[in-house]
Amino acid sequence: MARSAEVSRPPTMADVAREAGVSHQTVSRVLSGHPHVRPATRAQVTAAVDRLGYRRNPAARALVTRRTRTLGVIAVNTTLYGPASTMAGLHEAARDEGYLVSAVTLRGDGRQGLKDAVDHLSSWGVEGVVALTPQRTTGQALARLDAPFPVVSVEGGDQLGLPAVSLDQERGARMVTEHLLAAGHATVWHVAGPDGWSESEARTAGWRAVLRERGIAAPPPLQGDWSPLSGYRAGQELAGHVLSGQGPGVTAVFVANDQMALGVLRALREAGVRTPERVAVAGFDDIPEAEFFPPPLTTVRQDFGSIGRRSIRLLIDHIEGRASGAQHVLVEPQLIVRGSTRGVAEW
């Protein structure tokens, strides 16, 4: 009778111990990141793991350590560039730290939706949660929840009483407004984001603050909703001001995000108002397409990778007891100057 084919099995921790010539307990200490292991022994075990292709069973590990190495992410409006890019940064940062991510996208901004999301993530055994809360009502609802694990708010501001990470939105708006005034414009118009968004409110506040400090009356802001269409409609209104010559002169516009800036640029172009010769335009976010706009867009760059790393690091510090309280970490923005605010000879 022919012998049955031998069935291979995945290597075990005992196999790694035999391969490395150490005890099972030593292998466990190395894989758990225990600090009291000699470097030579750690290298010996790591080499054995690589040679055998050993992969530790996460369920078994959780039973022993009571750690799942899983983090939760709660997000709203992930179809928008900012939240989507922040989500990507969080996932990458968690992987770099050796954690898995379980994500939930909210359909609304109510407290019940947040509670359901927290309950769902809790059932999956997450050790902590990063919540993207750019809308004021969502952040307030998050602050009122009694979560069973540490929670870090992203872009929710510093008024929630929670650990938080955000770009310095107001600083970014100040930078771009100061850039436009330094170019010789008498004032700067503004196309704002939607009401109720902390990012929109902070960008508007930064724009207003610079004009106030210079003794310049702020023109009435135009309201958008982050979409190119809302920017296009605002651009049509701005073009009307330019062509009629009525009201404060429109020679420079700060738009609260790049998608709306794209709409503004198209509306001005269709009206025969050239950029930047007649009206300089600047945005916010530095989306990948911004440098290919006609003309290339001056904008404020957000470092989503840094936001992700700092958020995950702050959450892990709270999980592991190295941090407590409601720290607020601010990430610095960067002004990117391109052709939409420069003279023709410069681009």
Secondary structure, 3 states (H helix, E strand, C coil): CCCCCCCCCCCCHHHHHHHHCCCHHHHHHHHCCCCCCCHHHHHHHHHHHHHHCCCCCHHHHHHHHCCCCEEEEEEECCCCHHHHHHHHHHHHHHHHCCCEEEEEEECCCCHHHHHHHHHHHHHCCCCCEEEECCEHHHHHHHHHCCCCCCEEEECCCCCCCCCEEEECHHHHHHHHHHHHHHCCCCCCEEEECCCCEHHHHHHHHHHHHHHHHCCCCCCCCEECCCCHHHHHHHHHHHHHHHHHCCCCCCCEEEECCHHHHHHHHHHHHHCCCCCCCCCEEECCECCCCHHHCCCCCEEEECCHHHHHHHHHHHHHHHHCCCCCCCCEEEECCEEECCHHHCCHHHC
